[in-house]
Amino acid sequence: MLTGAQTWEFRSKPTIIGAATVVGPEEGDGPLSSSFDFIYDNLEIDEKTWEKAERKLLQHASSLALMHAGITKEQLQFFIGGDLMNQIISATFAARDIAAPYLGVFGACSTSMESLAIAAMIVDAGGAKYAMAGTASHNCTVEKQFRYPTEYGSQKPATAQYTITGSGCAVVSSSGTGPRITHATIGRIQDMGIKDPFNMGAAMAPAAADTIVTHFRDTGRGPEDYDLIVTGDLASVGHAIVKDVLSKDGLSMDKTEFNDCGLMIFDRDRQNFVMAGGSGCGCSAVVTYGHIMKKMRQRELNRVLVVATGALLSPLSYQQGESIPCIAHAVALEREAGSA
């Protein structure tokens, strides 16, 4: 049901009964490596093209998520997914193999929580017993489409982020054990006029701040009600901005752990090629379905708010001199009482 202006409250508290993450070698060399289900040792993912490699990541993660959920592909009733490629081709081709009814979504890097919110809504409304949310990104496909091919070797400013190579999927069910999905706050477009595709963190920060403030207003909750609040991929530049914006709005984040998936997935001192930090559709997906799910299973986290952020530009809009519209979607997760 709708709570406040922009938040869905899921009264049945749909359950994530199985999740999986698959990443590339650079992510596997980072501080969260023990949280991932599978780490490829090559960026090619044993495929002939980057696009096929990205598709394979999503296919692999989806099959592992079904296995962890203990259901077959035939039992899955809906697949909700998307990616950063034109016409979301990675998710579409993966959906062809999954063979479940498919809803393709595009929220740029916010796709992880957009798809999870829709999956939870379908299950909560009685529209399905099992629905899967999933997304993927690959460093080389995104760099080629939105910036410069990696072979070009262009230098990047310190504000630039590094698209992660990885995929995360989660199976949502009306019953079973696992983290519960209690709320989803759907964001509004925020556009501060930024046009620089090498400064995505600054562009997306206002959207993250707006969704966080809205979530607290709609639910009556505050930062102290969460063990962890994590943004999607603002990285070092955007995360600092959102903290400043929230502080100026009178909202201190000192009462909880406040972090960013783009900062968590890499060791920026050792892996300095990532510049400001990680980004991409797979960024918040692999951190949430890998690291955060693991912490919840270990009872180290009981209630988490994941605020996935997305920059909704395209190569065409950038070439035409348009600014970057941004969005953020938040999903609240709770560890099931008494669960392992």
DRENMAR-209208 format. One record per residue: x negated, y negated, z negated of N, C-alpha, C in turn; residue number from 1. Coordinates in steps of 0.001 Angstrom, whole numbers, plus 500000, padded with zeros to 6 digits. Last residue first. Example, Ala and Ser with C-alpha at 12.3 -4.5 7.8 and 13.67 -1.06 7.14 Angstrom:
<pts>
[pt [487150 502250 492920] [486330 501060 492860] [487100 499970 492130] 2]
[pt [486810 505690 492200] [487700 504500 492200] [486800 503300 492200] 1]
</pts>
This chain:
<pts>
[pt [481398 517481 489219] [479949 517637 489115] [479250 516716 490066] 340]
[pt [484106 515726 487611] [483498 516414 488748] [481998 516489 488570] 339]
[pt [485298 514270 485621] [485015 515666 485339] [484344 516398 486464] 338]
[pt [486834 512133 487869] [486600 512439 486463] [486388 513931 486276] 337]
[pt [485143 511358 490839] [486270 512057 490241] [485943 512435 488800] 336]
[pt [483834 508186 491354] [483542 509580 491065] [484737 510193 490366] 335]
[pt [485124 506058 493817] [485051 506414 492406] [484727 507888 492277] 334]
[pt [484711 503303 496045] [484590 504737 495795] [484488 504978 494288] 333]
[pt [486046 500923 498206] [485733 501252 496819] [485781 502763 496615] 332]
[pt [484872 499164 500987] [485566 500370 500526] [485084 500685 499113] 331]
[pt [485097 496327 503086] [484670 496905 501812] [485522 498112 501457] 330]
[pt [483766 494802 505967] [484832 495621 505400] [484299 496312 504150] 329]
[pt [483094 491867 507731] [482661 492780 506665] [483884 493504 506125] 328]
[pt [481885 490155 510663] [482954 490794 509894] [482336 491623 508788] 327]
[pt [481259 487403 512961] [480855 488485 512055] [482014 488942 511186] 326]
[pt [480336 486017 516102] [481392 486281 515122] [480997 487482 514261] 325]
[pt [477844 483993 517127] [478026 485394 516729] [479153 485527 515702] 324]
[pt [478296 481852 520053] [477829 482137 518699] [478232 483569 518324] 323]
[pt [477328 482057 523545] [478313 482082 522466] [477640 482305 521111] 322]
[pt [475802 482059 525854] [475558 481035 524851] [476554 480981 523716] 321]
[pt [475953 484090 527604] [476795 482929 527892] [476708 481861 526809] 320]
[pt [474387 486001 526433] [473899 485380 527659] [474702 484139 528020] 319]
[pt [476126 486759 524330] [474845 486106 524031] [474324 485364 525262] 318]
[pt [478164 487987 525743] [478471 486782 524966] [477192 486018 524626] 317]
[pt [476700 490143 526888] [477348 489145 527734] [477625 487864 526959] 316]
[pt [475861 491688 524715] [474868 491071 525594] [475463 489958 526450] 315]
[pt [477967 490629 521957] [477661 491552 523045] [476553 490915 523880] 314]
[pt [478721 490547 518411] [478276 489957 519676] [478136 491055 520734] 313]
[pt [479523 490877 515685] [480355 491296 516822] [479987 490560 518111] 312]
[pt [477914 492302 513116] [477806 491143 514001] [478438 491520 515336] 311]
[pt [479074 493518 509962] [478885 493700 511396] [478832 492390 512151] 310]
[pt [478695 495347 506885] [478735 494096 507637] [478463 494331 509117] 309]
[pt [480281 496958 504191] [479550 497095 505456] [479771 495858 506314] 308]
[pt [480143 497346 501062] [480605 496240 501906] [479782 496265 503193] 307]
[pt [481170 499511 498648] [480319 499430 499839] [480911 498385 500776] 306]
[pt [481174 499857 495280] [481817 499091 496348] [480817 498945 497490] 305]
[pt [481609 502519 492969] [480753 501815 493922] [481612 501054 494917] 304]
[pt [481461 504182 489933] [482310 503355 490790] [481412 502461 491647] 303]
[pt [479453 505875 488942] [480862 506245 488799] [481784 505455 489717] 302]
[pt [476270 507278 489239] [477163 506208 489661] [478596 506696 489531] 301]
[pt [475250 509547 488197] [474489 508333 487955] [475270 507094 488382] 300]
[pt [476277 512035 488741] [476903 511235 487685] [476076 510008 487302] 299]
[pt [475502 513331 490972] [474638 513476 489803] [475122 512659 488611] 298]
[pt [477367 512397 492790] [477408 513806 492396] [476585 514061 491138] 297]
[pt [476424 509778 493013] [477737 510015 492423] [477880 511475 491981] 296]
[pt [473973 510169 494266] [473999 509551 492944] [475345 509763 492247] 295]
[pt [474911 511239 496709] [474050 512040 495836] [474076 511490 494411] 294]
[pt [476280 509066 497776] [477016 510295 497451] [476208 511171 496492] 293]
[pt [474065 507349 498142] [475111 507003 497173] [475938 508222 496791] 292]
[pt [472438 508798 500088] [471930 508363 498791] [473039 508128 497766] 291]
[pt [474600 509599 502182] [473439 510320 501681] [473110 509932 500258] 290]
[pt [476617 507894 502709] [476943 509321 502729] [475774 510196 502284] 289]
[pt [475187 505384 502401] [476395 505723 501641] [476611 507224 501561] 288]
[pt [473017 505597 504159] [472772 505267 502753] [473972 505656 501903] 287]
[pt [474291 506178 506557] [473392 507184 505988] [473070 506881 504531] 286]
[pt [475952 503839 506854] [476508 505196 506884] [475578 506192 506206] 285]
[pt [474356 501611 506917] [475212 501789 505738] [475798 503191 505689] 284]
[pt [473033 502472 509456] [472354 502041 508238] [473211 502266 506994] 283]
[pt [474277 503050 511847] [473917 504163 510987] [473377 503751 509637] 282]
[pt [474564 500570 513064] [475749 501290 512595] [475398 502388 511599] 281]
[pt [471957 498296 511921] [472537 499292 512818] [473720 500004 512209] 280]
[pt [468961 497823 509918] [470281 497423 510412] [470817 498547 511291] 279]
[pt [466368 497068 507436] [467104 497905 508383] [468428 497305 508804] 278]
[pt [464151 494173 507292] [464813 495364 506768] [465594 496089 507849] 277]
[pt [462524 492207 508309] [463399 491844 507182] [464097 493045 506563] 276]
[pt [460253 494501 509510] [460426 493057 509300] [461337 492793 508098] 275]
[pt [459484 497023 510027] [460937 496801 509954] [461262 495336 509692] 274]
[pt [456773 497249 509853] [457320 497050 511201] [458823 496767 511174] 273]
[pt [456003 497948 507300] [456203 496527 507588] [456709 496247 508992] 272]
[pt [456209 500066 505312] [456769 500157 506663] [457043 498743 507167] 271]
[pt [455197 499051 502893] [454445 500075 503620] [454895 500173 505069] 270]
[pt [457053 497090 502263] [455626 496836 502073] [454787 497810 502898] 269]
[pt [459535 498192 502708] [459105 497088 503561] [457633 496731 503384] 268]
[pt [460712 501166 502994] [459743 500541 502105] [459090 499421 502902] 267]
[pt [464230 501447 503822] [462809 501380 504170] [461992 500817 503014] 266]
[pt [466733 501449 502605] [466373 502587 503447] [464890 502608 503834] 265]
[pt [467299 499137 501149] [467090 500395 500447] [466455 501473 501312] 264]
[pt [467820 497076 502856] [466644 496967 501998] [466291 498295 501354] 263]
[pt [470132 497893 504081] [468986 497583 504923] [467698 497387 504146] 262]
[pt [471891 498037 501930] [471435 499278 502564] [470203 499048 503424] 261]
[pt [471358 496117 499040] [471675 496122 500460] [471095 497377 501101] 260]
[pt [472805 495379 495780] [471725 495746 496672] [472211 495729 498112] 259]
[pt [473319 494914 492482] [473718 494368 493776] [472571 494569 494742] 258]
[pt [474563 496145 489562] [473472 496302 490517] [473981 495863 491888] 257]
[pt [476141 493542 487590] [476119 494848 488251] [474843 494959 489075] 256]
[pt [476016 491003 486686] [476682 491977 485819] [476736 493374 486433] 255]
[pt [475056 489222 488501] [474112 489728 487509] [474708 490813 486622] 254]
[pt [476462 487879 490353] [476338 489319 490568] [475374 489949 489569] 253]
[pt [478823 485345 489744] [477495 485873 489482] [477493 487379 489674] 252]
[pt [480581 483035 491297] [480620 484483 491123] [479193 485006 490964] 251]
[pt [480817 480412 492067] [481048 480744 490670] [481090 482220 490373] 250]
[pt [480032 479839 494547] [481472 480021 494372] [481821 480403 492933] 249]
[pt [477335 479945 494235] [477931 478615 494393] [479445 478661 494267] 248]
[pt [477083 482735 494204] [476756 481962 493010] [477381 480573 493068] 247]
[pt [477713 483365 496839] [478582 483836 495760] [478345 483050 494477] 246]
[pt [475514 482153 498129] [476883 481721 498431] [477832 482127 497311] 245]
[pt [473374 483627 497044] [473447 482184 496829] [474863 481667 497068] 244]
[pt [473938 486155 498003] [473847 485943 496555] [473987 484460 496225] 243]
[pt [473756 485664 500727] [475056 486019 500160] [475047 485854 498646] 242]
[pt [470986 485084 501013] [472008 484075 501325] [473325 484406 500653] 241]
[pt [469765 487491 500367] [469480 486310 499555] [470537 485233 499772] 240]
[pt [470763 489030 502464] [471112 489379 501086] [470849 488199 500145] 239]
[pt [469653 487875 504774] [471083 487783 504527] [471464 488080 503094] 238]
[pt [466856 488491 504383] [467351 487141 504648] [468819 487008 504258] 237]
[pt [466631 491276 503916] [466112 490314 502950] [466675 488906 503147] 236]
[pt [469801 492803 504923] [468343 492794 504746] [467908 491606 503888] 235]
[pt [472358 493368 505525] [471986 491954 505533] [470481 491779 505451] 234]
[pt [473941 495730 505949] [472595 495553 506492] [472287 494077 506653] 233]
[pt [476001 496034 503711] [475630 496962 504774] [474207 496803 505267] 232]
[pt [475782 495840 500096] [476145 495328 501412] [475530 496218 502485] 231]
[pt [477019 497260 497161] [475973 497310 498183] [476512 496768 499503] 230]
[pt [477257 497479 493786] [477870 496823 494939] [476768 496706 495979] 229]
[pt [477592 499759 491168] [476789 499324 492308] [477687 498635 493320] 228]
[pt [479430 499971 489203] [478046 500315 488872] [477088 499832 489957] 227]
[pt [481988 497558 488679] [481273 498473 489571] [479861 498728 489044] 226]
[pt [483016 495647 487069] [483819 496866 487220] [483138 497900 488110] 225]
[pt [481497 493376 487218] [481261 494264 486084] [482042 495570 486168] 224]
[pt [482589 491944 489378] [481332 492688 489541] [481083 493701 488437] 223]
[pt [486146 492623 489014] [484993 491759 489092] [483739 492584 489250] 222]
[pt [489644 492858 490045] [488380 493376 489540] [487295 492312 489640] 221]
[pt [491927 492170 491275] [491776 491750 489889] [490509 492273 489242] 220]
[pt [492265 492674 493958] [492332 493806 493025] [492310 493405 491555] 219]
[pt [492054 490202 495282] [493182 491098 495557] [493365 492164 494494] 218]
[pt [489651 489122 494249] [490910 488400 494089] [492105 489336 494273] 217]
[pt [487774 491043 495058] [487973 490772 493637] [489294 490057 493389] 216]
[pt [488085 490851 497857] [488307 492119 497164] [488564 491889 495677] 215]
[pt [487329 488170 498331] [488704 488605 498595] [489023 489893 497861] 214]
[pt [484608 488282 497703] [485494 487398 496945] [486946 487834 497108] 213]
[pt [483809 490123 499727] [483603 490425 498302] [484536 489582 497436] 212]
[pt [484476 488727 502072] [485151 489996 501765] [484986 490369 500299] 211]
[pt [482762 486474 501895] [484216 486295 501973] [484953 487578 501589] 210]
[pt [480204 487671 501899] [480659 486890 500748] [482171 486758 500734] 209]
[pt [480190 488833 504472] [480059 489672 503277] [480582 488942 502055] 208]
[pt [480367 486522 506038] [481435 487531 506104] [481388 488436 504889] 207]
[pt [477949 485182 505441] [479233 484586 505052] [480397 485580 505093] 206]
[pt [476000 487120 506526] [476130 486859 505093] [477463 486205 504704] 205]
[pt [475646 487305 509279] [476632 488172 508640] [476900 487850 507175] 204]
[pt [473635 485447 509939] [474931 485372 510608] [476007 486139 509842] 203]
[pt [471490 486308 508395] [472078 485000 508118] [473461 484874 508745] 202]
[pt [471048 488795 509697] [471368 488726 508273] [472027 487411 507905] 201]
[pt [470308 488240 512312] [471638 488788 512063] [472036 488698 510590] 200]
[pt [468377 486945 513949] [468666 486497 512589] [470072 486949 512190] 199]
[pt [468111 487511 516552] [467019 487953 515691] [467186 487451 514257] 198]
[pt [470122 486300 517906] [470278 487739 517639] [469142 488316 516808] 197]
[pt [471378 483201 517148] [470104 483916 517230] [470281 485399 516920] 196]
[pt [473515 481603 516683] [473419 482226 518000] [472205 483129 518149] 195]
[pt [475881 480542 514298] [474543 481080 514550] [474537 481834 515881] 194]
[pt [478387 479639 513541] [477737 479012 514682] [476337 479506 514985] 193]
[pt [479620 481058 511612] [478982 479814 511186] [478200 479149 512318] 192]
[pt [482364 482882 511368] [481421 482452 512398] [480880 481083 512022] 191]
[pt [484151 485692 510383] [483470 484489 509927] [482420 484135 510981] 190]
[pt [487139 487515 510422] [486007 487008 511190] [485475 485722 510559] 189]
[pt [487866 489347 507413] [488241 488372 508439] [486983 487912 509166] 188]
[pt [488100 492809 506278] [487569 491463 506376] [488166 490621 507481] 187]
[pt [489919 494752 504095] [489639 494513 505503] [489268 493047 505691] 186]
[pt [489161 496796 501512] [489440 495394 501821] [488973 495116 503243] 185]
[pt [490421 499625 500058] [489677 499133 501222] [490112 497704 501492] 184]
[pt [490294 501895 497260] [490692 500637 497898] [489859 500404 499160] 183]
[pt [489562 504557 496636] [490681 503906 495938] [491189 502649 496632] 182]
[pt [488477 507659 497282] [488558 506352 497937] [489780 505648 497366] 181]
[pt [486450 509734 495181] [487762 509258 495604] [487654 507891 496270] 180]
[pt [484054 512322 495627] [484362 510913 495370] [485721 510520 495943] 179]
[pt [485462 515625 494949] [484500 514701 495533] [484847 513278 495175] 178]
[pt [487694 518293 495795] [486833 517588 494861] [485817 516730 495593] 177]
[pt [491133 518328 497015] [489760 518797 496920] [488961 517963 495940] 176]
[pt [493272 516520 499331] [493021 517318 498131] [491575 517780 498141] 175]
[pt [493299 515072 501597] [494345 514762 500627] [494173 515549 499337] 174]
[pt [490017 514066 502704] [491100 515024 502544] [492101 514542 501506] 173]
[pt [487469 513236 504996] [488402 512759 503982] [489598 513703 503932] 172]
[pt [484152 513685 505711] [485470 514290 505877] [486337 513871 504696] 171]
[pt [481756 511582 507228] [482427 512014 506009] [483798 512579 506347] 170]
[pt [478490 510968 508588] [479897 511347 508754] [480457 511788 507416] 169]
[pt [475846 509127 510075] [476518 509592 508867] [477979 509861 509135] 168]
[pt [472699 508958 511704] [474149 509122 511776] [474678 509626 510444] 167]
[pt [469915 507034 513047] [470580 507941 512120] [472074 507971 512318] 166]
[pt [467594 504727 513106] [467973 505884 513900] [468603 506890 512952] 165]
[pt [468162 501227 512552] [467800 502567 512102] [468293 503619 513096] 164]
[pt [466682 498325 513768] [467819 499226 513877] [467416 500638 513472] 163]
[pt [465339 495899 511855] [464954 497098 512596] [466124 498077 512594] 162]
[pt [465543 492308 512203] [465766 493564 511510] [465480 494734 512446] 161]
[pt [463927 489084 511909] [464437 490208 512689] [464593 491455 511826] 160]
[pt [462648 487109 510534] [464070 487309 510237] [464650 488533 510932] 159]
[pt [460122 486881 511577] [460258 487553 510282] [461710 487819 509917] 158]
[pt [460406 487573 515158] [460249 486706 513992] [460484 487484 512693] 157]
[pt [458455 489728 517269] [459714 489351 516650] [459458 488448 515456] 156]
[pt [457065 490335 520519] [456917 490000 519115] [458235 489480 518564] 155]
[pt [457656 493086 522738] [457822 491679 522380] [457633 491465 520884] 154]
[pt [457259 495523 524115] [456326 495110 523077] [456448 493659 522665] 153]
[pt [458498 497021 526046] [458108 495653 526388] [457140 495079 525359] 152]
[pt [459321 499360 524928] [458127 499415 525776] [457614 498014 526114] 151]
[pt [461726 498697 523734] [460554 498848 522874] [459256 498860 523689] 150]
[pt [463574 496147 525459] [463131 497540 525331] [461854 497622 524500] 149]
[pt [465115 493579 523501] [464160 493963 524532] [463817 495437 524363] 148]
[pt [468360 493419 522751] [467175 492579 522640] [466224 492887 523793] 147]
[pt [470579 495062 523242] [470804 493747 522665] [469574 492837 522661] 146]
[pt [469653 497414 524560] [470907 496777 524948] [470997 495327 524479] 145]
[pt [467213 498131 523437] [467310 497999 524894] [468551 497209 525297] 144]
[pt [467877 498306 520750] [466886 497327 521185] [466993 497080 522685] 143]
[pt [469701 500457 520889] [470158 499126 520487] [469166 498054 520930] 142]
[pt [468133 502621 521693] [469316 502248 522476] [469739 500823 522164] 141]
[pt [466132 502693 519710] [465771 502384 521093] [466969 502041 521969] 140]
[pt [467425 503307 517257] [466633 502098 517415] [466433 501717 518874] 139]
[pt [470767 504242 517167] [469409 504667 517508] [468608 503412 517816] 138]
[pt [473560 505191 515127] [472790 504208 515888] [471410 504793 516164] 137]
[pt [476936 506227 514342] [475511 506481 514580] [474874 505283 515249] 136]
[pt [479717 507501 512387] [479074 506533 513266] [477593 506872 513388] 135]
[pt [482951 508636 511172] [481534 508796 511515] [481018 507717 512439] 134]
[pt [485424 510385 509391] [484896 509088 509796] [483414 509255 510107] 133]
[pt [488044 512746 509744] [486608 512475 509659] [486298 511062 510129] 132]
[pt [490671 514172 507867] [490251 513188 508866] [488772 512902 508652] 131]
[pt [493162 516373 506878] [491725 516202 507069] [491463 515181 508176] 130]
[pt [495866 515966 506740] [495214 516523 505556] [493708 516312 505638] 129]
[pt [497673 513067 507852] [496756 514183 508084] [496284 514708 506738] 128]
[pt [499527 511221 507057] [499364 511456 508482] [498431 512592 508828] 127]
[pt [499929 510349 504515] [500458 511660 504867] [500325 511996 506327] 126]
[pt [498656 508073 503786] [500027 507935 504296] [500665 509265 504655] 125]
[pt [496118 509008 503175] [496961 508510 502089] [498422 508402 502517] 124]
[pt [495152 509585 505762] [495364 510665 504794] [496311 510223 503679] 123]
[pt [495066 506996 506885] [495801 508074 507539] [496137 509181 506547] 122]
[pt [493377 505685 505057] [494751 505234 505237] [495607 506322 505878] 121]
[pt [490969 507065 505411] [491641 507115 504114] [493102 506697 504233] 120]
[pt [490402 506321 508064] [490580 507737 507721] [491333 507876 506406] 119]
[pt [490105 503562 507699] [491200 504068 508541] [491465 505538 508242] 118]
[pt [487831 503500 506041] [489087 502905 505590] [490270 503435 506388] 117]
[pt [485939 504683 507733] [486314 505358 506490] [487628 504810 505940] 116]
[pt [485751 502779 509785] [486256 504123 510103] [486667 504866 508841] 115]
[pt [484740 500624 508268] [485985 500476 509041] [486582 501845 509328] 114]
[pt [482362 501645 507316] [483453 501458 506367] [484786 501187 507061] 113]
[pt [480934 501897 509798] [480962 502976 508810] [482142 502832 507870] 112]
[pt [481069 499464 511189] [481876 500598 511646] [481969 501708 510615] 111]
[pt [479545 497294 510793] [480573 497542 509775] [481396 498780 510090] 110]
[pt [477951 496946 512994] [477367 497676 511861] [478345 497876 510706] 109]
[pt [480779 496943 515076] [479317 496805 515024] [478820 497563 513796] 108]
[pt [483194 498027 515111] [483005 496987 514122] [481547 496631 514004] 107]
[pt [485320 499778 517002] [484079 499003 517118] [484083 497908 516074] 106]
[pt [486599 503114 517302] [486619 501784 516693] [485278 501098 516927] 105]
[pt [488739 505579 518557] [487458 504908 518692] [487550 503492 518149] 104]
[pt [490233 508308 517386] [490422 506867 517380] [489044 506229 517440] 103]
[pt [491340 511475 518523] [490237 510534 518342] [490713 509086 518363] 102]
[pt [491937 514856 517700] [492491 513562 518098] [491570 512433 517635] 101]
[pt [488929 516833 518240] [490070 516440 517415] [490671 515158 517987] 100]
[pt [486565 517551 519545] [487849 518016 520094] [489033 517779 519175] 99]
[pt [483820 517364 519403] [484577 517625 518169] [485979 518112 518490] 98]
[pt [483200 516717 522038] [482781 518014 521497] [483525 518367 520215] 97]
[pt [484359 514216 522264] [484670 515237 523268] [484312 516622 522750] 96]
[pt [483089 512834 520266] [484493 513204 520065] [484941 514257 521073] 95]
[pt [480667 512352 521515] [480695 513243 520356] [482117 513731 520092] 94]
[pt [481551 510544 523420] [481036 511831 523867] [480957 512830 522716] 93]
[pt [482358 508476 521650] [483306 509081 522582] [482827 510449 523070] 92]
[pt [480050 507737 520282] [481174 508316 519542] [482135 509034 520481] 91]
[pt [478585 506781 522497] [478051 507843 521643] [479167 508531 520885] 90]
[pt [480073 504714 523660] [479935 505989 524369] [479380 507107 523491] 89]
[pt [481408 502174 523244] [481181 503159 522169] [481011 504582 522718] 88]
[pt [481122 500330 525286] [482266 501243 525336] [482127 502402 524328] 87]
[pt [477680 500101 524602] [478814 499632 525403] [479874 500715 525517] 86]
[pt [476827 501071 521211] [476658 501129 522654] [477888 500585 523383] 85]
[pt [477296 501239 518524] [476935 499933 519074] [476812 499916 520596] 84]
[pt [480227 503139 517568] [478781 502894 517574] [478537 501536 518207] 83]
[pt [482727 505221 515933] [482267 504196 516858] [480770 504028 516750] 82]
[pt [485678 507079 514876] [484256 506783 514988] [483959 505689 515985] 81]
[pt [487660 509483 513537] [487591 508034 513728] [486124 507654 513769] 80]
[pt [489517 512285 514205] [488149 511777 514122] [488185 510304 514454] 79]
[pt [491919 514442 512705] [491577 513168 513336] [490087 512901 513179] 78]
[pt [491958 517110 511842] [493131 516568 512537] [492883 515223 513204] 77]
[pt [490206 520126 511602] [490105 518670 511563] [491218 518069 512419] 76]
[pt [490411 522802 512172] [491244 522283 511081] [491226 520761 511011] 75]
[pt [488514 523249 514115] [489933 523392 514494] [490862 522837 513416] 74]
[pt [486142 523120 512755] [486462 522057 513703] [487938 522069 514072] 73]
[pt [486824 524173 509355] [486384 524383 510726] [486742 523178 511589] 72]
[pt [485515 523315 506100] [486604 523482 507065] [486001 523674 508455] 71]
[pt [483720 522554 504131] [484285 523897 504095] [485471 524091 505008] 70]
[pt [482279 520286 504045] [483676 520191 503612] [484343 521560 503526] 69]
[pt [479920 521137 505149] [479923 520772 503734] [481343 520670 503183] 68]
[pt [480829 521482 507795] [480319 522620 507033] [480349 522329 505533] 67]
[pt [481463 518861 508476] [482519 519886 508468] [482086 521095 507645] 66]
[pt [478888 517778 508328] [479939 517290 507430] [481098 518286 507346] 65]
[pt [477583 519119 510394] [477155 519346 509014] [478224 518890 508026] 64]
[pt [478942 518043 512570] [479012 519484 512337] [478586 519827 510914] 63]
[pt [478248 515334 512324] [479650 515749 512222] [479780 517237 511946] 62]
[pt [475476 515356 512720] [476024 514933 511431] [477472 515388 511258] 61]
[pt [475372 516238 515431] [474734 517008 514367] [475337 516656 513007] 60]
[pt [476704 514179 516777] [477186 515559 516879] [476651 516410 515734] 59]
[pt [475032 512044 516116] [476414 512055 515648] [477013 513454 515722] 58]
[pt [472658 512815 517417] [472665 512521 515984] [474072 512622 515417] 57]
[pt [473483 512957 520074] [473135 514193 519373] [473113 513982 517862] 56]
[pt [473787 510256 520717] [474958 511138 520707] [474675 512406 519904] 55]
[pt [471111 509489 520645] [472065 508916 519688] [473317 509788 519575] 54]
[pt [470125 511003 522792] [469586 511208 521450] [470553 510679 520394] 53]
[pt [471428 509933 524941] [471740 511308 524576] [471234 511632 523171] 52]
[pt [470136 507438 524853] [471587 507515 524671] [472019 508927 524297] 51]
[pt [467487 508039 525419] [467826 507508 524098] [469320 507641 523827] 50]
[pt [467057 511209 527119] [467333 509773 527108] [467671 509343 525689] 49]
[pt [466436 513857 526609] [465753 513193 527715] [465992 511692 527757] 48]
[pt [465796 515022 523186] [466649 514761 524346] [465877 513965 525391] 47]
[pt [464683 515275 520654] [464588 516395 521585] [465531 516260 522783] 46]
[pt [464701 512796 519583] [465682 513761 519056] [465802 514948 520016] 45]
[pt [462861 510881 520103] [463610 511405 521245] [464737 512334 520815] 44]
[pt [461533 510469 517755] [462582 509517 518113] [463420 509990 519289] 43]
[pt [460928 513318 515678] [460633 512548 516886] [461812 511652 517230] 42]
[pt [461729 514861 513598] [460340 514410 513576] [459944 513637 514823] 41]
[pt [464774 514367 511827] [464085 514700 513073] [462667 514127 513030] 40]
[pt [466114 515593 508942] [465221 514550 509440] [464542 515048 510715] 39]
[pt [469153 516106 507240] [468224 516566 508274] [467426 515378 508781] 38]
[pt [470319 514974 504976] [470502 516405 505241] [469506 516948 506258] 37]
[pt [468754 512749 502639] [469266 513049 503965] [469321 514553 504199] 36]
[pt [467515 512210 500248] [468980 512155 500269] [469577 512578 501602] 35]
[pt [464811 512078 500474] [465362 513275 499813] [466885 513313 499847] 34]
[pt [464354 509521 501593] [464221 510730 502414] [464862 511957 501781] 33]
[pt [464356 506935 500708] [465580 507720 500500] [465522 509083 501193] 32]
[pt [461997 505586 501407] [462211 505956 500003] [463442 506822 499745] 31]
[pt [460960 506993 504647] [461289 505937 503700] [461604 506467 502311] 30]
[pt [460708 508851 506550] [459467 508474 505871] [459703 507401 504819] 29]
[pt [463155 508996 507681] [462726 510128 506874] [461446 509866 506116] 28]
[pt [463049 506743 509201] [463954 506750 508049] [463577 507885 507096] 27]
[pt [461258 507699 511097] [460907 506519 510305] [461778 506411 509065] 26]
[pt [462521 509961 512319] [461290 510108 511535] [460963 508911 510648] 25]
[pt [466173 509789 511847] [464936 509921 512609] [463707 509919 511717] 24]
[pt [468842 511715 510254] [468054 510515 510548] [466826 510844 511387] 23]
[pt [472043 512474 509116] [470944 512937 509963] [470171 511692 510388] 22]
[pt [474300 513424 506579] [473468 512388 507186] [472313 513026 507949] 21]
[pt [477657 514115 505500] [476352 514539 505999] [475635 513373 506647] 20]
[pt [480245 515308 503287] [479566 514239 504025] [478200 514741 504455] 19]
[pt [483373 516272 501997] [482122 516669 502630] [481543 515516 503418] 18]
[pt [485493 515134 500789] [485172 516511 500398] [483884 517016 501029] 17]
[pt [486580 512359 499529] [485514 512725 500468] [485038 514118 500061] 16]
[pt [490094 512009 499063] [488814 512522 498587] [487831 512741 499735] 15]
[pt [492511 509444 498294] [491932 510460 499179] [490493 510777 498786] 14]
[pt [494542 508394 496257] [493084 508471 496130] [492486 509605 496978] 13]
[pt [497149 507790 496436] [496832 509211 496306] [495334 509451 496125] 12]
[pt [497069 505011 496763] [497635 505562 495533] [497273 507030 495335] 11]
[pt [494918 502830 497842] [495297 504201 498187] [495760 504913 496919] 10]
[pt [495451 499612 498787] [495249 500460 497610] [495777 501847 497936] 9]
[pt [493963 497351 500974] [494806 498539 500847] [494439 499271 499562] 8]
[pt [493839 493849 501102] [493332 495089 500511] [494383 496181 500507] 7]
[pt [494533 491243 501671] [493764 491992 502667] [493314 493368 502196] 6]
[pt [496153 490028 499679] [496264 489592 501062] [495631 490547 502064] 5]
[pt [497512 492336 497304] [496979 491022 497641] [497119 490755 499122] 4]
[pt [497712 495445 498677] [497514 494756 497410] [496864 493417 497704] 3]
[pt [499688 497637 500463] [498943 496394 500512] [498909 495760 499132] 2]
[pt [499161 501186 500000] [500000 500000 500000] [499118 498754 500000] 1]
</pts>
